[in-house]
C-alpha cells in the first residue's frame, strides 16, 4: 500500500471517527435536554407544592389572629385590672405593671386599672383583624 493510500485510509478513518463522535454528542445533548425538561417539571411541581403549603400556613395564621383579638378583648373587659390580656398579647412587662399596681395599691387603683382594661378590650374588639394585627402584634403597641 502506498503512502497516499495510507493517508486516504487514515483520513477516512478520522472522518468516520469524527462522525461517530458527532453522533454521540448529539445523543448526549438530547439526553441532557430531556433531563433538563424533567428537572424543570419537577421544579415546577415542587414550587406549586410549596405555594400551597404557604397558603395553608397563612390561612391558619390569619385564623389565629382573629382568635387572639377576641380572646384578648374579652379578657381585658372581664379581668382588666389584672392585666391578663397583656400576657395574651405577649406584653409581659405591661401585664406585670397592671397586676402590681392593682395589688400594691390594695385595690385603691384597681378600679382605674380595670377601666384601662375595659377601654382596651373595647378597642381590641372594634378593630378589624388586620388592623389589630398591624397595631398590636406587628407594631408592638402595648397601650391603647
N, CA and C atoms as a LAMMPS dump frame, in Angstrom:
ITEM: TIMESTEP
0
ITEM: NUMBER OF ATOMS
432
ITEM: BOX BOUNDS ff ff ff
-5.0000000000000000e+02 5.0000000000000000e+02
-5.0000000000000000e+02 5.0000000000000000e+02
-5.0000000000000000e+02 5.0000000000000000e+02
ITEM: ATOMS id mol type element x y z
1 1 1 N 0.842 -1.152 0
2 1 2 C 0 0 0
3 1 3 C 0.906 1.24 0
4 2 1 N 0.525 2.175 -0.834
5 2 2 C 1.35 3.371 -0.956
6 2 3 C 1.032 4.367 0.158
7 3 1 N 1.91 5.323 0.256
8 3 2 C 1.783 6.344 1.298
9 3 3 C 0.5 7.145 1.107
10 4 1 N 0.101 7.473 -0.074
11 4 2 C -1.125 8.22 -0.33
12 4 3 C -2.35 7.403 0.021
13 5 1 N -2.312 6.098 -0.248
14 5 2 C -3.442 5.247 0.116
15 5 3 C -3.584 5.185 1.644
16 6 1 N -2.433 5.111 2.326
17 6 2 C -2.462 5.096 3.805
18 6 3 C -3.044 6.406 4.335
19 7 1 N -2.646 7.491 3.703
20 7 2 C -3.159 8.806 4.13
21 7 3 C -4.663 8.906 3.884
22 8 1 N -5.106 8.379 2.724
23 8 2 C -6.543 8.417 2.423
24 8 3 C -7.315 7.552 3.427
25 9 1 N -6.792 6.363 3.725
26 9 2 C -7.446 5.483 4.695
27 9 3 C -7.491 6.16 6.08
28 10 1 N -6.386 6.765 6.453
29 10 2 C -6.316 7.468 7.736
30 10 3 C -7.311 8.621 7.758
31 11 1 N -7.381 9.337 6.639
32 11 2 C -8.31 10.455 6.536
33 11 3 C -9.756 9.955 6.649
34 12 1 N -10.064 8.851 5.976
35 12 2 C -11.42 8.282 6.06
36 12 3 C -11.723 7.787 7.468
37 13 1 N -10.739 7.157 8.101
38 13 2 C -10.92 6.706 9.485
39 13 3 C -11.193 7.888 10.41
40 14 1 N -10.461 8.969 10.19
41 14 2 C -10.663 10.168 11.003
42 14 3 C -12.062 10.751 10.781
43 15 1 N -12.494 10.775 9.532
44 15 2 C -13.829 11.288 9.216
45 15 3 C -14.905 10.424 9.884
46 16 1 N -14.725 9.101 9.801
47 16 2 C -15.7 8.193 10.436
48 16 3 C -15.694 8.372 11.952
49 17 1 N -14.518 8.518 12.519
50 17 2 C -14.403 8.741 13.963
51 17 3 C -15.059 10.057 14.373
52 18 1 N -14.832 11.094 13.574
53 18 2 C -15.433 12.397 13.856
54 18 3 C -16.952 12.32 13.755
55 19 1 N -17.439 11.556 12.749
56 19 2 C -18.881 11.399 12.584
57 19 3 C -19.478 10.662 13.781
58 20 1 N -18.787 9.589 14.24
59 20 2 C -19.259 8.851 15.409
60 20 3 C -19.289 9.743 16.649
61 21 1 N -18.253 10.561 16.801
62 21 2 C -18.187 11.484 17.952
63 21 3 C -19.329 12.497 17.871
64 22 1 N -19.568 13.008 16.661
65 22 2 C -20.638 13.976 16.452
66 22 3 C -21.997 13.349 16.78
67 23 1 N -22.227 12.125 16.311
68 23 2 C -23.493 11.43 16.594
69 23 3 C -23.657 11.194 18.094
70 24 1 N -22.553 10.773 18.731
71 24 2 C -22.592 10.528 20.176
72 24 3 C -22.881 11.836 20.93
73 25 1 N -22.281 12.942 20.478
74 25 2 C -22.517 14.244 21.103
75 25 3 C -23.977 14.651 20.951
76 26 1 N -24.575 14.361 19.795
77 26 2 C -25.993 14.666 19.596
78 26 3 C -26.862 13.864 20.566
79 27 1 N -26.527 12.581 20.75
80 27 2 C -27.278 11.736 21.686
81 27 3 C -27.176 12.284 23.104
82 28 1 N -25.958 12.66 23.492
83 28 2 C -25.745 13.208 24.84
84 28 3 C -26.529 14.509 25.008
85 29 1 N -26.496 15.375 23.993
86 29 2 C -27.23 16.642 24.062
87 29 3 C -28.733 16.39 24.185
88 30 1 N -29.223 15.393 23.448
89 30 2 C -30.648 15.042 23.507
90 30 3 C -31.006 14.553 24.909
91 31 1 N -30.152 13.699 25.497
92 31 2 C -30.385 13.203 26.857
93 31 3 C -30.387 14.353 27.862
94 32 1 N -29.438 15.261 27.693
95 32 2 C -29.357 16.415 28.605
96 32 3 C -30.618 17.255 28.487
97 33 1 N -31.078 17.456 27.258
98 33 2 C -32.291 18.246 27.039
99 33 3 C -33.502 17.584 27.701
100 34 1 N -33.623 16.269 27.555
101 34 2 C -34.731 15.544 28.182
102 34 3 C -34.642 15.624 29.704
103 35 1 N -33.43 15.459 30.242
104 35 2 C -33.246 15.543 31.695
105 35 3 C -33.545 16.945 32.205
106 36 1 N -33.18 17.952 31.419
107 36 2 C -33.459 19.338 31.805
108 36 3 C -34.962 19.572 31.857
109 37 1 N -35.689 19.052 30.876
110 37 2 C -37.139 19.205 30.878
111 37 3 C -37.762 18.491 32.075
112 38 1 N -37.263 17.309 32.394
113 38 2 C -37.765 16.59 33.569
114 38 3 C -37.511 17.394 34.838
115 39 1 N -36.304 17.958 34.938
116 39 2 C -35.945 18.761 36.106
117 39 3 C -36.854 19.99 36.216
118 40 1 N -37.127 20.641 35.08
119 40 2 C -37.994 21.815 35.101
120 40 3 C -39.397 21.451 35.566
121 41 1 N -39.916 20.347 35.081
122 41 2 C -41.248 19.916 35.501
123 41 3 C -41.274 19.581 36.989
124 42 1 N -40.238 18.929 37.467
125 42 2 C -40.162 18.587 38.888
126 42 3 C -40.044 19.854 39.741
127 43 1 N -39.26 20.82 39.254
128 43 2 C -39.109 22.082 39.986
129 43 3 C -40.441 22.832 40.044
130 44 1 N -41.184 22.844 38.95
131 44 2 C -42.497 23.497 38.947
132 44 3 C -43.438 22.813 39.927
133 45 1 N -43.407 21.499 39.947
134 45 2 C -44.261 20.745 40.859
135 45 3 C -43.913 21.065 42.306
136 46 1 N -42.627 21.094 42.605
137 46 2 C -42.177 21.407 43.964
138 46 3 C -42.581 22.826 44.352
139 47 1 N -42.432 23.769 43.427
140 47 2 C -42.82 25.156 43.696
141 47 3 C -44.314 25.256 43.961
142 48 1 N -45.112 24.526 43.201
143 48 2 C -46.558 24.536 43.427
144 48 3 C -46.919 23.959 44.789
145 49 1 N -46.254 22.866 45.178
146 49 2 C -46.495 22.281 46.497
147 49 3 C -46.124 23.26 47.603
148 50 1 N -45 23.948 47.431
149 50 2 C -44.557 24.938 48.416
150 50 3 C -45.578 26.067 48.524
151 51 1 N -46.065 26.536 47.376
152 51 2 C -47.051 27.618 47.366
153 51 3 C -48.324 27.202 48.094
154 52 1 N -48.786 25.993 47.839
155 52 2 C -49.986 25.505 48.509
156 52 3 C -49.765 25.421 50.02
157 53 1 N -48.597 24.921 50.423
158 53 2 C -48.277 24.843 51.852
159 53 3 C -48.233 26.218 52.492
160 54 1 N -47.648 27.174 51.794
161 54 2 C -47.564 28.541 52.316
162 54 3 C -48.958 29.151 52.461
163 55 1 N -49.837 28.875 51.506
164 55 2 C -51.211 29.382 51.599
165 55 3 C -51.92 28.802 52.814
166 56 1 N -51.737 27.508 53.057
167 56 2 C -52.375 26.867 54.209
168 56 3 C -51.88 27.483 55.518
169 57 1 N -50.569 27.69 55.604
170 57 2 C -49.999 28.285 56.818
171 57 3 C -50.538 29.69 57.017
172 58 1 N -50.624 30.469 55.929
173 58 2 C -51.142 31.834 56.033
174 58 3 C -52.594 31.829 56.508
175 59 1 N -53.381 30.915 55.968
176 59 2 C -54.79 30.833 56.377
177 59 3 C -54.913 30.462 57.852
178 60 1 N -54.067 29.534 58.318
179 60 2 C -54.08 29.179 59.736
180 60 3 C -53.643 30.36 60.582
181 61 1 N -52.627 31.07 60.122
182 61 2 C -52.104 32.229 60.844
183 61 3 C -53.172 33.306 60.944
184 62 1 N -53.885 33.543 59.84
185 62 2 C -54.942 34.545 59.828
186 62 3 C -56.046 34.165 60.8
187 63 1 N -56.4 32.909 60.839
188 63 2 C -57.45 32.453 61.755
189 63 3 C -57.014 32.655 63.206
190 64 1 N -55.748 32.389 63.496
191 64 2 C -55.243 32.552 64.86
192 64 3 C -55.226 34.015 65.279
193 65 1 N -55.01 34.944 64.325
194 65 2 C -55.003 36.368 64.641
195 65 3 C -56.344 36.79 65.203
196 66 1 N -57.429 36.396 64.548
197 66 2 C -58.737 36.834 64.983
198 66 3 C -59.061 36.244 66.349
199 67 1 N -58.695 35.014 66.594
200 67 2 C -58.94 34.405 67.899
201 67 3 C -58.199 35.159 68.992
202 68 1 N -56.976 35.574 68.719
203 68 2 C -56.195 36.3 69.714
204 68 3 C -56.85 37.647 70.011
205 69 1 N -57.373 38.298 69.003
206 69 2 C -58.026 39.592 69.166
207 69 3 C -59.258 39.441 70.057
208 70 1 N -60.077 38.471 69.75
209 70 2 C -61.311 38.268 70.513
210 70 3 C -60.999 37.845 71.948
211 71 1 N -60.084 36.906 72.104
212 71 2 C -59.717 36.432 73.446
213 71 3 C -59.141 37.584 74.271
214 72 1 N -58.225 38.347 73.68
215 72 2 C -57.62 39.469 74.415
216 72 3 C -58.68 40.506 74.777
217 73 1 N -59.611 40.778 73.861
218 73 2 C -60.662 41.765 74.137
219 73 3 C -61.576 41.339 75.265
220 74 1 N -62.006 40.094 75.256
221 74 2 C -62.916 39.598 76.302
222 74 3 C -62.209 39.547 77.651
223 75 1 N -60.972 39.069 77.661
224 75 2 C -60.217 39.008 78.925
225 75 3 C -59.97 40.415 79.462
226 76 1 N -59.703 41.364 78.56
227 76 2 C -59.471 42.746 79.003
228 76 3 C -60.713 43.319 79.669
229 77 1 N -61.877 43.033 79.114
230 77 2 C -63.121 43.546 79.7
231 77 3 C -63.422 42.86 81.039
232 78 1 N -63.226 41.557 81.108
233 78 2 C -63.577 40.822 82.329
234 78 3 C -62.528 40.926 83.434
235 79 1 N -61.258 40.865 83.049
236 79 2 C -60.177 40.836 84.052
237 79 3 C -59.144 41.935 83.799
238 80 1 N -59.613 43.097 83.371
239 80 2 C -58.725 44.197 83.007
240 80 3 C -57.81 44.648 84.126
241 81 1 N -58.293 44.604 85.363
242 81 2 C -57.473 45.084 86.482
243 81 3 C -56.283 44.167 86.754
244 82 1 N -56.337 42.934 86.274
245 82 2 C -55.229 42.006 86.481
246 82 3 C -54.211 42.047 85.338
247 83 1 N -54.591 42.664 84.231
248 83 2 C -53.669 42.779 83.104
249 83 3 C -53.447 41.482 82.34
250 84 1 N -54.346 40.535 82.503
251 84 2 C -54.168 39.24 81.835
252 84 3 C -54.164 39.362 80.315
253 85 1 N -54.919 40.322 79.782
254 85 2 C -54.959 40.499 78.327
255 85 3 C -53.59 40.897 77.775
256 86 1 N -52.792 41.563 78.578
257 86 2 C -51.437 41.938 78.14
258 86 3 C -50.57 40.688 77.96
259 87 1 N -50.746 39.729 78.855
260 87 2 C -49.986 38.482 78.736
261 87 3 C -50.41 37.693 77.496
262 88 1 N -51.71 37.73 77.184
263 88 2 C -52.209 37.042 75.988
264 88 3 C -51.541 37.607 74.738
265 89 1 N -51.335 38.924 74.717
266 89 2 C -50.73 39.583 73.559
267 89 3 C -49.203 39.542 73.573
268 90 1 N -48.632 39.036 74.656
269 90 2 C -47.179 38.922 74.725
270 90 3 C -46.492 40.127 75.342
271 91 1 N -47.244 40.995 75.987
272 91 2 C -46.673 42.175 76.651
273 91 3 C -46.526 41.885 78.138
274 92 1 N -45.501 41.13 78.489
275 92 2 C -45.322 40.722 79.88
276 92 3 C -45.067 41.916 80.803
277 93 1 N -44.226 42.828 80.386
278 93 2 C -43.882 43.973 81.239
279 93 3 C -45.134 44.786 81.583
280 94 1 N -45.957 45.068 80.59
281 94 2 C -47.176 45.843 80.818
282 94 3 C -48.172 45.07 81.681
283 95 1 N -48.251 43.745 81.463
284 95 2 C -49.125 42.911 82.281
285 95 3 C -48.705 42.921 83.738
286 96 1 N -47.413 42.828 83.974
287 96 2 C -46.895 42.856 85.35
288 96 3 C -47.175 44.214 85.987
289 97 1 N -47.007 45.299 85.221
290 97 2 C -47.281 46.644 85.756
291 97 3 C -48.735 46.738 86.217
292 98 1 N -49.664 46.284 85.382
293 98 2 C -51.082 46.366 85.749
294 98 3 C -51.384 45.498 86.973
295 99 1 N -50.799 44.317 87.011
296 99 2 C -51.027 43.397 88.119
297 99 3 C -50.464 43.972 89.427
298 100 1 N -49.265 44.486 89.372
299 100 2 C -48.613 45.037 90.567
300 100 3 C -49.348 46.276 91.065
301 101 1 N -49.752 47.168 90.168
302 101 2 C -50.483 48.378 90.586
303 101 3 C -51.785 47.987 91.281
304 102 1 N -52.472 47.003 90.743
305 102 2 C -53.736 46.573 91.361
306 102 3 C -53.525 45.998 92.753
307 103 1 N -52.477 45.18 92.92
308 103 2 C -52.255 44.541 94.219
309 103 3 C -51.563 45.453 95.223
310 104 1 N -50.574 46.212 94.783
311 104 2 C -49.834 47.045 95.737
312 104 3 C -50.641 48.245 96.229
313 105 1 N -51.649 48.628 95.46
314 105 2 C -52.489 49.747 95.923
315 105 3 C -53.632 49.229 96.802
316 106 1 N -53.607 47.934 97.104
317 106 2 C -54.637 47.292 97.924
318 106 3 C -56.035 47.553 97.362
319 107 1 N -56.127 47.581 96.047
320 107 2 C -57.425 47.737 95.399
321 107 3 C -57.842 49.165 95.135
322 108 1 N -57.098 50.119 95.683
323 108 2 C -57.487 51.526 95.51
324 108 3 C -57.399 51.927 94.028
325 109 1 N -56.324 51.55 93.383
326 109 2 C -56.143 51.885 91.974
327 109 3 C -56.645 50.787 91.04
328 110 1 N -57.153 49.712 91.612
329 110 2 C -57.629 48.595 90.793
330 110 3 C -58.777 49.025 89.891
331 111 1 N -59.627 49.927 90.371
332 111 2 C -60.74 50.433 89.557
333 111 3 C -60.237 51.186 88.34
334 112 1 N -59.198 51.992 88.548
335 112 2 C -58.613 52.737 87.43
336 112 3 C -57.963 51.784 86.427
337 113 1 N -57.249 50.792 86.92
338 113 2 C -56.613 49.802 86.054
339 113 3 C -57.683 48.986 85.328
340 114 1 N -58.775 48.668 86.018
341 114 2 C -59.874 47.939 85.388
342 114 3 C -60.498 48.769 84.272
343 115 1 N -60.62 50.087 84.487
344 115 2 C -61.154 50.973 83.456
345 115 3 C -60.255 50.969 82.222
346 116 1 N -58.949 50.983 82.451
347 116 2 C -57.995 50.89 81.341
348 116 3 C -58.221 49.574 80.59
349 117 1 N -58.399 48.486 81.323
350 117 2 C -58.64 47.181 80.698
351 117 3 C -59.924 47.168 79.893
352 118 1 N -60.982 47.759 80.423
353 118 2 C -62.26 47.796 79.702
354 118 3 C -62.126 48.604 78.415
355 119 1 N -61.465 49.734 78.503
356 119 2 C -61.263 50.571 77.304
357 119 3 C -60.445 49.811 76.263
358 120 1 N -59.372 49.168 76.719
359 120 2 C -58.553 48.403 75.77
360 120 3 C -59.336 47.244 75.174
361 121 1 N -60.149 46.569 75.974
362 121 2 C -60.953 45.467 75.465
363 121 3 C -61.918 45.921 74.384
364 122 1 N -62.559 47.056 74.616
365 122 2 C -63.487 47.596 73.607
366 122 3 C -62.72 47.973 72.334
367 123 1 N -61.563 48.581 72.502
368 123 2 C -60.748 48.951 71.333
369 123 3 C -60.351 47.697 70.558
370 124 1 N -59.904 46.672 71.25
371 124 2 C -59.498 45.431 70.578
372 124 3 C -60.658 44.841 69.774
373 125 1 N -61.831 44.815 70.391
374 125 2 C -62.977 44.176 69.739
375 125 3 C -63.555 44.999 68.592
376 126 1 N -63.295 46.304 68.576
377 126 2 C -63.825 47.136 67.482
378 126 3 C -62.876 47.225 66.299
379 127 1 N -61.648 46.775 66.464
380 127 2 C -60.685 46.768 65.35
381 127 3 C -60.958 45.573 64.441
382 128 1 N -60.617 45.741 63.172
383 128 2 C -60.671 44.583 62.272
384 128 3 C -59.477 43.691 62.595
385 129 1 N -59.53 42.456 62.118
386 129 2 C -58.414 41.532 62.368
387 129 3 C -57.097 42.105 61.863
388 130 1 N -57.119 42.664 60.663
389 130 2 C -55.886 43.188 60.069
390 130 3 C -55.367 44.399 60.84
391 131 1 N -56.276 45.32 61.212
392 131 2 C -55.853 46.486 61.997
393 131 3 C -55.242 46.045 63.325
394 132 1 N -55.938 45.141 64.001
395 132 2 C -55.457 44.645 65.287
396 132 3 C -54.071 44.042 65.144
397 133 1 N -53.916 43.198 64.136
398 133 2 C -52.626 42.532 63.918
399 133 3 C -51.529 43.556 63.655
400 134 1 N -51.798 44.512 62.77
401 134 2 C -50.775 45.505 62.425
402 134 3 C -50.416 46.391 63.625
403 135 1 N -51.4 46.794 64.394
404 135 2 C -51.144 47.711 65.509
405 135 3 C -50.511 47.01 66.707
406 136 1 N -51.104 45.908 67.155
407 136 2 C -50.709 45.311 68.432
408 136 3 C -49.722 44.16 68.328
409 137 1 N -49.626 43.53 67.153
410 137 2 C -48.7 42.416 67.039
411 137 3 C -47.489 42.772 66.184
412 138 1 N -47.698 43.426 65.063
413 138 2 C -46.565 43.851 64.241
414 138 3 C -45.974 45.137 64.816
415 139 1 N -46.85 46.112 65.118
416 139 2 C -46.398 47.408 65.624
417 139 3 C -46.001 47.408 67.081
418 140 1 N -46.329 46.337 67.802
419 140 2 C -45.992 46.203 69.225
420 140 3 C -46.431 47.419 70.043
421 141 1 N -47.668 47.856 69.841
422 141 2 C -48.201 48.979 70.611
423 141 3 C -48.846 48.417 71.883
424 142 1 N -48.22 48.592 73.044
425 142 2 C -48.704 47.929 74.255
426 142 3 C -49.893 48.618 74.936
427 143 1 N -50.076 49.918 74.746
428 143 2 C -51.139 50.632 75.449
429 143 3 C -52.093 51.276 74.444
430 144 1 N -53.366 51.187 74.732
431 144 2 C -54.445 51.769 73.937
432 144 3 C -54.134 51.635 72.472
